[in-house]
Amino acid sequence: MFDIRAIRDNPDGFRADFERKQKGLGEVVGHMLDHDAAVRKAVADKQEAEQVRNANSKLIGKAKAAGDEAEAQRLMAAVADAKETIEAAGAREAAARGELDKLLLGTPNRPLAEVPEGEDEDSNVQQGNGWGSPRAFEFEVKDHADLGAALKTKLGQPLMDFEAAAAMSGARFVALRGGLAKLERALATFMLDTQTGENGYEEVSPPLLVNASAFLGTGQLPKFEEDFFKALTEYDQLVATVDELHLHLDHLGDDAKFVRDIAKLIKDGIINAEVPKNFRHEVDQIFEKVRDLHEKQKLDLSKLQKRFEQADSRMSELEEKRQTNKYLIPTAEVPLTNLVREQILSEDQLPLRMTAHTPCFRSEAGSAGRDTKGMIRLHQFNKVELVSIVRDEVEGLAELERMTTCAEGILEALELPYRRMLLCTGDMGFGARKTYDLEVWLPSQNMYREISSCSYCGDFQARRMKARWRPAPSEETPKPKPEFVHTLNGSGLAVGRTLVAVLENYQNEDGSITVPDVLRPYMGGLEVIA
């Protein structure tokens, strides 16, 4: 989210940054300024009309007291005209502000000047020479999915079971058993212990279901709703019911069968006599057609209509429920960052560093055909997230280096070869100003794959969340004004992908897995998973 005043003051700067982010995106600046001008014009017209209304309203009584009925009528007409102008200007303001907000909320963050320009991962830039050397295997390596499926429990069940998971949940899910389940837990615990004990992050156990406002705050909404899993509320179900009624209208036409179908829906409890008020006018239209049928065919619809009328007593309650839509988190970035939502932090509270180990849920919309085998791209996976809240850009960029180093430390402790990549403008996420990806070596693919992404977001998320901090008073500024915080987030690490990397890099010729030294205390001293 951006300050429209900053865009007014520096349109060329914003246009150039947006163009670097995505070719053609710079045009959005002109649209923003057009809607902003429309908002300000509507506000000015409304204020001017309010002044006319207020001034003339005071004179009406004086004109009547003086017996000047003609003047009183003229003044009342002027007041009536002013009220119409106020109403029309208010409508124009609301419409223009709505369009402006859509653009401000739907436009990605500005990349920093130091971020390389490019459209995709081909333009990312490696930082340094990487860490560690890929292991030279003396046998043909297997991928993690084949390794996991070949490892069995005492009852002969695979330790990595995609088939059983798919039977209950569909594609892109996995069930881990025995030693692999324990290895996954060991990895997560080791990561948390390191990030809290050595790197100063505070552990948090956050909610996994959050509302739309939380997603809006961190930038997942409104643009990327299809990427996430949503828990449907009663309101959503009622909307679907109204849509179903319209289908009956479209397909069955104006006949008695339509009425009987509605009656059956009610009898079966599908509608339950509850219709949100936003759709009341649609229901009224349906009943208008039903009443026509009643007149033509003398059908008894009194009971049917009574059921719908009972909805009136629950309209406000249903509207409340509409605001409680919940989403499964795609990463703990969402709840951790929103912990400072609508707060003013004191200077001594910053920097604030938090970490959490949570399941994460993503629909993987748009990834059809990619990484269909194994654990690289699942709908549900575990991750240890890192979030930092800092004061400004200088502190934010220093924190980005620190956070990335904290993530690198996990890979180094596990002795997994990796490299750091500076992402180009087109490959960065929606809310990022600068991003480092850490990529770990996967022998089966003979390439590096992303295992962590650490991003500096500036005040982009803070503006959406209204998260601020207040500098300490000084002689020069005894009453300092609050300022927006700057936010960062990163993976420390993605647990599932780390498990993949451990399996592939620590595999043995017989298909067993050597447990990394640093994890053995978490595995009860176990040295090999076989």
PyMOL commands that set and color helices and strands:
alter all, ss='L'
color gray80, all
select helices_A, chain A and resi 4-9+11-21+25-65+69-106+121-123+144-150+162-169+178-197+212-218+225-227+234-252+256-267+277-297+302-322+333-340+347-349+393-413+460-465+495-505+517-523
alter helices_A, ss='H'
color red, helices_A
select strands_A, chain A and resi 125-131+160-161+175-176+202-203+209-211+230-231+326-328+344-346+352-361+380-390+418-422+434-442+447-456+468-470+483-484+486-494+513-514+528-529
alter strands_A, ss='S'
color yellow, strands_A
deselect
rebuild
show_as cartoon
